[in-house]
Amino acid sequence: MPQYMLLLYDDPSQWQKISPEEMQKAIEKYTAWTKKPFTRDSKRLADDPGRVIRSQGGRPRATDGPYSETKEVLGGYYTIEAGSYDEAVKLALEHPHLEYGGTIEVRQLWGL
């Protein structure tokens, strides 16, 4: 069955605006999603900015980042199985990330 990545983007400052009780409920919802029968993997990314490696003049160069003009950053991912893109999107529409103002990008994995 095809596999899809759900890439979760959001504005991290939004999470600072919710109460500890609301945060606990959000964590429980995200954790429950990791236990769905179609979920194969899930990870939250660390808060560090990461590194970007680009080739410049044929030589690789690593820099801090990624930095972008937008406030939205990649915060984590899920790998799911679905019969089609439409099914993957339908499943993603039920993800709690959307309740908290986040964005989900759905991408099919190559060759699976």
BELQUINOR-V792139 format. One record per helix or strand of 3 or more residues. SS is the DSSP state (h for helix, s for strand). FROM is the first residue (numbers start at 1). TO is the last residue. If there is no record, write none. Layout:
{{SS;FROM;TO} {SS;FROM;TO}}
This chain:
{{s;3;10} {h;12;17} {h;20;34} {s;39;44} {s;51;56} {s;59;64} {s;73;81} {h;85;92} {h;96;100} {s;103;108}}
